[in-house]
Amino acid sequence: MKNVVVVGSQWGDEGKGKIVDWLSDQADIVIRFQGGHNAGHTLVIDGVTYKLRLLPSGIVRKDKISIIGNGVVVDPWALLEEIEEIKLKGVDVNVNNFIISESANLILPFHREMDEIREDAAGKNKIGTTRRGIGPAYEDKVGRRSIRVMDLRSENNLDHRLETVLLHHNAIRKGLGKKIYEKEKLKKELLKIAPEILKFSQPVWLRIDEFKKQKKKILFEGAQGILLDVDHGTYPFVTSSNTVAASAATGTGCGPNSIHYVLGITKAYTTRVGEGPFPTELTDSIGELLGSRGKEFGTVTSRKRRCGWFDGVLVRQTIKISGIDGIALTKLDVLDELDEIKMCIEYDLDGKKIDYLPAAVEDQLKIKPIYKIFPGWKTPTNGIKNIEDLPDNAKKYISAVEDFISAKISSISTSPEREDTILLENPFEI
């Protein structure tokens, strides 16, 4: 038995959907352990495209159990809408193949509004959130005033919990000149959908323990990327959860000894959505080329992604922080037309060379990348499935990346299609 955690090693959007889909075909259980419906995974199976936001990627496959862990914040209306959407594509979501942790915290309408209010008020200093209420929901969680899935079971308990959370939010709303939220109206709306949510609710930690005893293969599916981690990312331009591999244990209710392999999904160049530092960002024609060839638009928001050269310093750092065992290198084919390819190997900070990303945002914004330049291969790699068939310059670039980041490249993706993958190491079989 092997249990595998999949995390993004950059700022998200590394192509996790394709890799997670391939791994979920081998797994028995697929679990989301952090984030909310602000991060999406796109899967293409038998010509059908599935754009998932909250549902784990295993849901599109028969005989798999998909789980939303306690570390996820759940918009119950968005979840039910997503379930209905995927049912229209022939995917059955039922109590036998889908579980929600009873301890998962809920995103409520006033969380979404607070997200929008803050972003609009921040102006130039906005974080660049997806305005879906993720951050405010996590704030209520750590503030011990959140509504959890289990709270939907009792009207009296729900009434008490709503009173507590609205006492906090309505005070802020009054101060901002916003209309206060009516408890009774919101309680009625929640009680209306409660049966549809509660039927999936279970103690996930207990089920995981059962699955481990049954020697089931578990795939822990991360959202976003390590550089958006609230502790280890480019703070404050980060998400509100821990996106590192260790979060798979706390976000589901199992010990770290349940994790046997950490796979970091890594794009052959770098992208970022929203605001914040981006040392290797390209605002020229090459950046535009990477964006158009890579179809760099967000799955959930359709926002255009910022593009730049591969930042080896950042990826080497996230590998160490998250304990990554192997790298799945994606979108190699996007580089096919370039005359030369650059990889960042150091930074210049006020005339001093450094080999890591500094923690202070003012330093992150000042650093200048120092590049190593590689000749391009100028020939298509799209669809190649054997590493020996890659152009020599592509193999040299891949080897240089592997050496610099000090992690094994376990697979190389040469198109969005699942079959177009060069497999060098299977995480479930090591």
C-alpha positions as CSV (number, residue, x, y, z in Angstrom):
1,M,0.0,0.0,0.0
2,K,1.2,3.5,-0.9
3,N,-0.5,6.8,-0.1
4,V,0.4,9.7,-2.2
5,V,0.1,13.5,-1.7
6,V,-0.1,15.7,-4.8
7,V,0.9,19.4,-4.3
8,G,1.7,22.3,-6.6
9,S,5.3,23.4,-6.3
10,Q,4.7,26.9,-7.7
11,W,1.8,29.4,-7.4
12,G,-0.9,26.8,-8.5
13,D,-2.2,26.2,-12.0
14,E,0.7,23.7,-12.6
15,G,-1.5,21.2,-14.4
16,K,-2.5,19.1,-11.3
17,G,-5.8,18.0,-12.8
18,K,-4.2,15.8,-15.5
19,I,-1.8,14.2,-13.1
20,V,-4.3,13.8,-10.3
21,D,-6.7,12.1,-12.8
22,W,-4.0,9.7,-13.8
23,L,-3.2,8.9,-10.2
24,S,-6.8,8.7,-9.1
25,D,-7.3,5.9,-11.7
26,Q,-4.9,3.8,-9.6
27,A,-6.1,5.0,-6.1
28,D,-9.1,3.7,-4.2
29,I,-9.7,6.9,-2.2
30,V,-9.2,10.5,-3.3
31,I,-9.3,13.2,-0.7
32,R,-9.2,17.0,-0.9
33,F,-7.5,18.4,2.3
34,Q,-7.5,22.2,2.0
35,G,-8.8,25.2,0.2
36,G,-12.3,25.8,-1.2
37,H,-14.0,26.4,-4.5
38,N,-11.4,29.0,-5.4
39,A,-9.1,26.5,-7.1
40,G,-10.2,24.3,-10.0
41,H,-8.9,21.2,-11.6
42,T,-9.6,20.5,-15.3
43,L,-9.9,16.8,-16.4
44,V,-10.3,15.6,-19.9
45,I,-11.5,11.9,-20.0
46,D,-12.6,10.2,-23.2
47,G,-13.1,13.6,-24.9
48,V,-15.3,15.0,-22.0
49,T,-14.0,18.0,-20.1
50,Y,-14.7,18.2,-16.4
51,K,-14.0,21.4,-14.5
52,L,-14.0,20.6,-10.8
53,R,-13.9,23.2,-8.0
54,L,-14.7,21.4,-4.7
55,L,-15.3,17.8,-5.8
56,P,-12.2,15.6,-5.6
57,S,-10.9,14.4,-9.0
58,G,-11.8,10.8,-8.2
59,I,-15.5,11.6,-8.5
60,V,-15.4,11.2,-12.3
61,R,-14.2,7.6,-12.0
62,K,-16.3,4.5,-11.0
63,D,-15.5,2.5,-7.9
64,K,-13.6,5.3,-6.2
65,I,-14.5,7.1,-3.0
66,S,-14.1,10.9,-3.0
67,I,-13.8,12.8,0.2
68,I,-13.8,16.4,1.3
69,G,-11.7,16.7,4.4
70,N,-12.0,18.9,7.5
71,G,-9.3,21.2,6.2
72,V,-11.6,22.4,3.3
73,V,-14.0,25.3,3.6
74,V,-17.2,24.4,1.9
75,D,-19.8,26.7,0.2
76,P,-22.8,24.3,0.5
77,W,-24.7,26.0,-2.3
78,A,-21.7,25.9,-4.6
79,L,-21.1,22.3,-3.8
80,L,-24.7,21.3,-4.6
81,E,-24.5,23.2,-7.8
82,E,-21.3,21.5,-8.8
83,I,-22.9,18.1,-8.0
84,E,-25.8,18.9,-10.3
85,E,-23.5,20.1,-13.1
86,I,-21.4,16.9,-13.0
87,K,-24.5,14.7,-12.9
88,L,-25.5,16.2,-16.2
89,K,-22.3,14.8,-17.7
90,G,-23.2,11.3,-16.5
91,V,-21.3,11.2,-13.2
92,D,-23.2,9.7,-10.3
93,V,-22.6,11.4,-6.9
94,N,-24.1,9.4,-4.0
95,V,-23.5,8.5,-0.4
96,N,-21.5,5.5,-1.4
97,N,-18.8,7.3,-3.4
98,F,-18.8,10.8,-1.8
99,I,-18.1,11.9,1.8
100,I,-17.9,15.3,3.5
101,S,-16.1,15.7,6.8
102,E,-18.6,16.5,9.5
103,S,-16.0,18.9,10.8
104,A,-15.6,20.9,7.6
105,N,-16.4,24.6,8.0
106,L,-19.0,26.4,5.8
107,I,-18.6,29.4,3.6
108,L,-21.7,31.6,4.0
109,P,-23.1,34.5,1.9
110,F,-21.6,37.1,4.3
111,H,-18.1,35.6,3.8
112,R,-18.4,36.2,0.0
113,E,-19.6,39.8,0.6
114,M,-16.8,40.5,3.1
115,D,-14.2,39.2,0.6
116,E,-15.6,41.6,-2.1
117,I,-15.8,44.5,0.3
118,R,-12.1,44.1,1.4
119,E,-10.8,43.7,-2.1
120,D,-12.6,46.7,-3.4
121,A,-11.5,48.8,-0.5
122,A,-7.9,47.7,-0.8
123,G,-7.4,49.3,-4.2
124,K,-3.7,49.0,-5.3
125,N,-3.0,46.9,-2.2
126,K,-5.6,44.2,-3.1
127,I,-4.5,40.5,-2.6
128,G,-6.2,39.3,-5.8
129,T,-8.6,36.8,-4.2
130,T,-11.2,35.0,-6.2
131,R,-13.9,36.8,-4.0
132,R,-15.5,33.5,-3.0
133,G,-15.3,34.0,0.7
134,I,-12.5,31.6,1.4
135,G,-10.4,33.9,3.6
136,P,-13.2,35.2,5.8
137,A,-14.4,31.6,6.3
138,Y,-11.0,30.5,7.5
139,E,-10.9,33.6,9.8
140,D,-14.1,32.5,11.4
141,K,-12.7,29.0,11.7
142,V,-9.6,30.1,13.7
143,G,-11.8,32.6,15.5
144,R,-13.9,29.7,16.8
145,R,-17.2,31.2,15.6
146,S,-17.6,29.2,12.4
147,I,-20.6,27.1,11.3
148,R,-19.5,23.5,10.6
149,V,-21.3,20.8,8.7
150,M,-22.3,19.0,11.9
151,D,-24.0,22.2,13.1
152,L,-26.7,21.7,10.4
153,R,-28.1,18.7,12.3
154,S,-29.8,20.7,15.0
155,E,-31.9,23.8,14.5
156,N,-31.3,25.0,18.1
157,N,-27.6,24.5,17.7
158,L,-27.6,26.2,14.4
159,D,-29.5,29.1,15.8
160,H,-26.9,29.6,18.6
161,R,-23.9,29.3,16.2
162,L,-25.4,31.8,13.8
163,E,-26.0,34.2,16.6
164,T,-22.3,34.0,17.6
165,V,-20.9,34.5,14.1
166,L,-23.4,37.2,13.1
167,L,-22.6,39.2,16.3
168,H,-19.1,39.5,14.9
169,H,-19.9,40.1,11.2
170,N,-22.8,42.5,11.8
171,A,-20.7,44.7,14.0
172,I,-18.2,45.0,11.1
173,R,-20.9,45.5,8.5
174,K,-22.5,48.3,10.6
175,G,-19.1,50.0,10.8
176,L,-18.7,49.8,7.1
177,G,-22.2,51.1,6.5
178,K,-23.5,47.8,5.1
179,K,-26.8,46.2,5.7
180,I,-26.8,43.7,8.6
181,Y,-27.5,40.0,8.0
182,E,-30.8,38.6,9.2
183,K,-30.3,35.5,11.3
184,E,-33.7,33.9,10.6
185,K,-33.5,34.3,6.9
186,L,-30.1,32.7,6.7
187,K,-31.1,29.9,9.1
188,K,-34.1,29.1,7.0
189,E,-31.9,28.9,3.8
190,L,-29.4,26.6,5.6
191,L,-32.0,24.3,7.0
192,K,-33.5,24.0,3.5
193,I,-30.3,22.5,2.1
194,A,-29.2,20.7,5.3
195,P,-30.5,17.3,4.4
196,E,-28.7,17.3,1.0
197,I,-25.4,18.1,2.8
198,L,-25.8,16.0,5.8
199,K,-26.5,12.8,3.9
200,F,-22.8,12.9,2.8
201,S,-21.5,13.8,6.3
202,Q,-19.2,11.3,8.1
203,P,-16.3,11.4,10.6
204,V,-13.6,11.3,7.9
205,W,-10.7,10.5,10.3
206,L,-12.5,7.3,11.3
207,R,-13.1,6.3,7.7
208,I,-9.5,6.9,6.8
209,D,-8.4,4.7,9.6
210,E,-10.7,2.0,8.2
211,F,-9.3,2.4,4.7
212,K,-5.7,2.1,6.0
213,K,-6.6,-1.2,7.7
214,Q,-8.1,-2.4,4.5
215,K,-4.8,-1.5,2.6
216,K,-6.6,1.0,0.4
217,K,-4.5,3.3,-1.8
218,I,-5.2,6.9,-0.8
219,L,-4.5,10.0,-3.0
220,F,-4.4,13.3,-1.1
221,E,-5.3,16.0,-3.6
222,G,-3.9,19.5,-2.9
223,A,-5.3,22.7,-4.3
224,Q,-3.3,25.8,-5.4
225,G,0.5,25.8,-4.9
226,I,3.1,25.9,-2.1
227,L,4.0,29.5,-2.9
228,L,0.4,30.4,-1.9
229,D,0.8,28.7,1.5
230,V,-0.3,31.1,4.3
231,D,3.0,30.4,6.2
232,H,5.5,29.6,3.5
233,G,4.2,31.6,0.5
234,T,4.7,35.1,-0.8
235,Y,2.7,36.6,2.2
236,P,0.4,38.5,2.3
237,F,-0.3,37.6,-1.4
238,V,-1.3,34.1,-0.4
239,T,-4.3,31.9,0.1
240,S,-5.8,31.4,3.6
241,S,-4.8,27.7,4.1
242,N,-1.7,25.6,4.3
243,T,-1.0,24.2,0.9
244,V,2.1,22.2,1.8
245,A,2.0,18.4,1.8
246,A,2.0,18.2,5.7
247,S,-1.5,19.8,5.5
248,A,-2.8,16.5,4.1
249,A,-2.5,15.0,7.6
250,T,-4.1,17.8,9.5
251,G,-6.7,18.5,6.8
252,T,-8.1,15.0,6.9
253,G,-7.4,13.6,10.4
254,C,-4.6,11.1,9.8
255,G,-1.0,11.1,11.0
256,P,2.0,12.1,8.9
257,N,3.0,8.4,8.8
258,S,0.0,7.9,6.5
259,I,2.0,9.8,3.7
260,H,4.5,7.7,1.8
261,Y,5.2,9.8,-1.3
262,V,4.9,13.5,-2.1
263,L,4.6,14.4,-5.7
264,G,5.1,18.1,-6.7
265,I,3.5,19.2,-9.9
266,T,5.8,21.7,-11.6
267,K,5.2,23.7,-14.8
268,A,8.2,23.9,-17.2
269,Y,7.8,27.7,-16.9
270,T,6.1,29.8,-14.2
271,T,2.7,31.4,-13.9
272,R,0.8,33.3,-11.3
273,V,-2.8,34.6,-11.0
274,G,-3.6,37.7,-9.1
275,E,-1.3,40.1,-7.3
276,G,2.1,39.7,-5.6
277,P,5.8,39.2,-6.3
278,F,6.9,37.3,-9.4
279,P,10.6,37.6,-10.0
280,T,10.8,35.9,-13.4
281,E,7.6,37.5,-14.9
282,L,7.7,38.4,-18.6
283,T,5.6,41.3,-19.8
284,D,6.9,41.1,-23.4
285,S,6.1,39.0,-26.5
286,I,7.6,35.8,-25.0
287,G,5.3,36.2,-22.0
288,E,2.3,36.5,-24.3
289,L,3.5,33.5,-26.3
290,L,3.7,31.4,-23.2
291,G,0.2,32.5,-22.2
292,S,-1.4,31.8,-25.5
293,R,0.3,28.5,-26.2
294,G,-0.3,27.3,-22.6
295,K,-3.9,28.5,-22.6
296,E,-3.2,30.3,-19.3
297,F,-6.6,31.2,-18.0
298,G,-8.0,30.2,-14.6
299,T,-10.3,27.1,-14.4
300,V,-12.6,28.8,-11.9
301,T,-12.3,32.5,-12.7
302,S,-11.0,32.6,-16.3
303,R,-8.6,35.2,-15.1
304,K,-5.5,35.6,-17.3
305,R,-2.3,34.2,-15.7
306,R,0.9,36.1,-15.5
307,C,3.7,34.2,-17.3
308,G,7.5,34.0,-16.8
309,W,10.6,31.8,-17.0
310,F,11.1,28.7,-14.9
311,D,12.3,29.8,-11.4
312,G,14.6,27.1,-10.2
313,V,15.3,28.9,-6.9
314,L,11.6,28.9,-6.0
315,V,10.9,25.3,-6.9
316,R,14.1,24.1,-5.1
317,Q,12.8,26.0,-2.0
318,T,9.3,24.5,-2.1
319,I,10.7,21.0,-2.6
320,K,12.5,21.4,0.7
321,I,9.6,23.0,2.5
322,S,7.1,20.4,1.4
323,G,9.3,17.3,1.5
324,I,8.7,16.6,-2.2
325,D,10.0,13.2,-3.4
326,G,9.4,13.6,-7.1
327,I,8.4,16.1,-9.7
328,A,5.8,15.8,-12.5
329,L,7.0,18.3,-15.1
330,T,4.1,19.7,-17.1
331,K,3.6,21.8,-20.3
332,L,7.0,21.1,-21.8
333,D,5.5,21.4,-25.2
334,V,4.6,25.1,-24.6
335,L,8.3,25.9,-24.9
336,D,8.7,24.2,-28.4
337,E,8.8,27.4,-30.4
338,L,11.3,29.4,-28.4
339,D,14.8,30.2,-29.6
340,E,16.2,30.1,-26.1
341,I,14.9,29.2,-22.7
342,K,16.0,30.7,-19.4
343,M,16.0,29.3,-15.9
344,C,16.5,31.4,-12.8
345,I,19.4,30.1,-10.7
346,E,20.0,33.0,-8.3
347,Y,18.6,36.4,-7.3
348,D,20.2,39.8,-7.0
349,L,19.0,41.7,-3.9
350,D,20.5,45.2,-3.8
351,G,23.7,44.0,-5.4
352,K,24.0,40.9,-3.3
353,K,23.5,37.4,-4.7
354,I,21.1,35.1,-2.8
355,D,19.9,31.6,-3.5
356,Y,16.5,31.6,-1.8
357,L,13.3,33.7,-1.8
358,P,13.5,36.2,1.1
359,A,10.5,36.3,3.5
360,A,9.9,40.0,3.4
361,V,7.5,41.1,0.7
362,E,9.5,44.3,0.0
363,D,12.6,42.2,-0.7
364,Q,10.6,39.8,-2.9
365,L,9.4,42.7,-5.0
366,K,13.0,44.0,-5.3
367,I,14.9,40.9,-6.2
368,K,16.2,40.5,-9.8
369,P,16.5,37.1,-11.4
370,I,19.9,35.8,-12.6
371,Y,19.4,33.3,-15.4
372,K,21.1,30.4,-17.0
373,I,20.3,30.3,-20.7
374,F,19.6,27.1,-22.7
375,P,19.2,26.8,-26.5
376,G,15.6,26.0,-27.6
377,W,14.7,22.8,-29.5
378,K,12.5,24.4,-32.1
379,T,10.7,21.2,-32.9
380,P,7.3,19.8,-31.6
381,T,7.3,17.6,-28.5
382,N,3.5,17.4,-28.4
383,G,2.4,13.9,-27.7
384,I,5.8,12.3,-27.2
385,K,5.6,9.4,-24.7
386,N,9.2,8.2,-24.6
387,I,12.0,10.3,-23.2
388,E,14.4,9.0,-25.8
389,D,12.2,10.6,-28.5
390,L,12.6,14.1,-27.1
391,P,14.9,16.5,-28.9
392,D,18.4,16.7,-27.4
393,N,18.1,20.3,-26.2
394,A,14.8,19.4,-24.5
395,K,16.5,16.5,-22.7
396,K,19.4,18.8,-21.7
397,Y,16.9,21.4,-20.3
398,I,15.1,18.7,-18.3
399,S,18.3,17.3,-16.9
400,A,19.4,20.8,-15.9
401,V,16.2,21.4,-14.1
402,E,16.4,18.0,-12.3
403,D,20.0,18.7,-11.2
404,F,19.3,22.2,-10.0
405,I,16.2,21.5,-7.9
406,S,17.7,18.3,-6.4
407,A,14.6,16.2,-7.0
408,K,13.9,13.4,-9.4
409,I,11.6,14.1,-12.3
410,S,9.0,11.3,-12.2
411,S,7.0,12.2,-15.3
412,I,7.0,14.7,-18.2
413,S,3.7,16.0,-19.7
414,T,3.8,16.8,-23.4
415,S,0.1,17.8,-24.0
416,P,-3.1,18.3,-22.0
417,E,-4.1,14.7,-22.9
418,R,-3.6,12.2,-20.1
419,E,-1.9,9.7,-22.5
420,D,0.7,12.2,-23.6
421,T,3.0,11.6,-20.6
422,I,6.5,10.3,-20.3
423,L,6.4,8.1,-17.2
424,L,9.7,7.7,-15.4
425,E,8.5,6.7,-11.9
426,N,5.1,5.7,-10.6
427,P,4.5,7.2,-7.1
428,F,2.2,4.3,-6.2
429,E,4.7,1.7,-7.1
430,I,7.9,2.9,-5.4
